[in-house]
Amino acid sequence: MQTSRIAAIGAIMLASASAYAQPAPTEPQPAPTEPQPTPTTAPATALDAAPAGAPAPDANKPDQAKITVAGYLEAYYQAHFQDPSNRISNLRGYDNRSRSFTLSNVVVDLKGEKGPVTTRIILQVGHTPSTYYLAEPASPGTGSVNASSGELWKYLQTATATVKGPSDTTIEAGLFTSPVGIEVFAIKDNWNWSRSNLFFALPGYHAGVRISHPLGGGWTGMLHLCNGWNNVVDNNDTPSVAASAGYTSASTTAQLLYFGGIERATGAPEGQPWRHLFDALVQYAVTSKVSVAAQADAGFEPNDIGMNSWVAAALYGKLALSDKLYAAVRGDYFYEKVAEGNGMTASAIFWPTKWVAEGTATLAYQPADSVSIRVEYRHDQAQSDAFFGDTVTGDGAATPYVFNRKTQDTATLGVTAWF
């Protein structure tokens, strides 16, 4: 069954690549007030992206190699109002340590271009990559084969080779960030400092190949074949697939996406079910000062124990107070149903509780073109204890920390700078 499924997927991808190669007629990153496309990746994945500029190539030397070096750093100090003894802000993504000056991510972005080929390598170190690579499957090795885990890959955010073909068709292979969702890893390209529950829980990166092609009328189509939900190395022998359609205009960025695959490890009690994810997002510049955005997700997994499923949504708003100052708000809700049957309970896909929600308010000041200072208040809520407060039981090593709060309130002062 798995062999035939892989063959079918491969046939679809080859047919798509063949069709794109005909001479017929890339993740946009919106500008400060309205979206703009960025080559080689799917539309609608960032809030106010500000990519580093690159020198124009010599028109007389079209095949001249061009190298661009960019980067950014992110640092913050956070106050946790429940004052947990372990100083952990749980289920918060990457701003997860309180009462300590924290260098959360330091990134160097290298891009080389020559003719139709672009190679990009993004290196990183900090709490952010160490946290999101916690979901990377662990694959043991032997005396002559290395083991694979998040520890091996966490210093690498992106490593891709992209070829641009006829009619703006692109083929990209390697390790790339996920097309799911409206937020991105770089804080400078998001409206808030912290990330939403949707960004933290849903896939963040993939290893594989993807093909994009303009469909006309502002639409771009993309197909993915990758190693799984959040995997550099797959935890089973069946690849995952995704298909999306993204739209970009002067004031609007939108995307519809399907992602599917077997995401349970081989030998899991849930069996090898096919997991389905549906993602939709839109960002709209109401005026030159007011922008709004929304993301909605749903999915299900019919496994051997029963049906795991989820629904989630996030709403965003941004108001420019001046050329250097803006205010932003965000709220989200994420509900997960875990399968039960035959005296068994399936493993949760996302949370240690039935639902989580948050509300965030951010004030951002940009004193220079490449610096953003942000002050943020955030309230997190869960259906059952999922956070920490006061004296926390356990030491986090020999004995796990024990959740003892349903709510979590934090204030964060963050600075990000880029070049």
PESUL-V178855 format. One record per backbone hydrogen bond with DSSP energy under -0.5 kcal/mol. CO is the residue of the C=O (numbers start at 0). NH is the residue of the N-H. If there is no record, write none. Layout:
[[CO	NH] [CO	NH]]
//
This chain:
[[0	4] [1	5] [2	6] [3	7] [4	8] [5	9] [6	10] [7	11] [8	12] [9	13] [10	14] [11	15] [12	16] [13	17] [14	18] [15	19] [16	20] [18	21] [21	23] [25	27] [27	44] [29	48] [33	30] [35	28] [37	40] [45	29] [45	47] [56	58] [57	60] [60	63] [61	114] [65	112] [67	110] [69	108] [70	418] [71	106] [72	416] [73	103] [73	104] [74	414] [75	101] [76	412] [77	98] [78	80] [78	410] [79	82] [81	389] [83	86] [86	97] [87	89] [88	91] [91	93] [91	94] [93	95] [95	88] [101	75] [101	103] [102	126] [103	127] [104	73] [105	124] [106	71] [107	109] [107	122] [108	69] [109	120] [110	67] [111	118] [112	65] [113	116] [115	163] [116	113] [117	161] [118	111] [119	159] [120	109] [120	122] [121	156] [121	157] [122	107] [124	105] [125	129] [126	130] [127	131] [128	132] [130	133] [131	134] [132	135] [135	149] [136	138] [137	139] [138	147] [144	141] [147	138] [148	151] [148	152] [149	153] [152	155] [154	123] [154	156] [157	121] [158	174] [159	119] [160	172] [161	117] [162	164] [162	170] [164	167] [165	168] [168	164] [169	211] [170	162] [171	209] [172	160] [173	175] [173	207] [174	158] [175	205] [185	188] [186	189] [188	46] [195	199] [196	200] [197	201] [203	177] [205	175] [206	226] [207	173] [208	224] [209	171] [210	222] [211	169] [212	220] [215	218] [217	247] [218	214] [218	215] [219	245] [220	212] [221	243] [222	210] [223	241] [224	208] [225	239] [230	206] [234	265] [239	225] [240	259] [241	223] [242	257] [243	221] [244	255] [245	219] [246	253] [250	284] [251	248] [252	282] [253	246] [254	280] [255	244] [256	278] [257	242] [258	276] [259	240] [260	262] [260	274] [264	267] [267	270] [269	303] [272	262] [272	274] [273	301] [274	260] [275	299] [276	258] [277	297] [278	256] [279	295] [280	254] [281	293] [282	252] [283	285] [283	291] [288	319] [289	285] [289	286] [290	317] [291	283] [292	315] [293	281] [294	313] [295	279] [296	311] [297	277] [298	309] [299	275] [300	302] [300	307] [305	302] [305	307] [307	300] [308	336] [309	298] [310	334] [311	296] [312	332] [313	294] [314	330] [315	292] [316	328] [317	290] [318	320] [318	326] [323	365] [324	320] [324	321] [325	363] [326	318] [327	361] [328	316] [329	359] [330	314] [331	357] [332	312] [333	355] [334	310] [335	337] [336	308] [338	345] [340	343] [343	340] [353	335] [354	382] [355	333] [356	380] [357	331] [358	378] [359	329] [360	376] [361	327] [362	374] [363	325] [364	366] [364	372] [367	370] [369	417] [370	367] [371	415] [372	364] [373	413] [374	362] [375	411] [376	360] [377	409] [378	358] [379	407] [380	356] [386	403] [386	404] [389	84] [392	401] [398	394] [398	395] [398	396] [400	402] [404	385] [404	386] [405	381] [407	379] [408	80] [408	81] [409	377] [410	78] [411	375] [411	413] [412	76] [413	373] [414	74] [415	371] [416	72]]
//
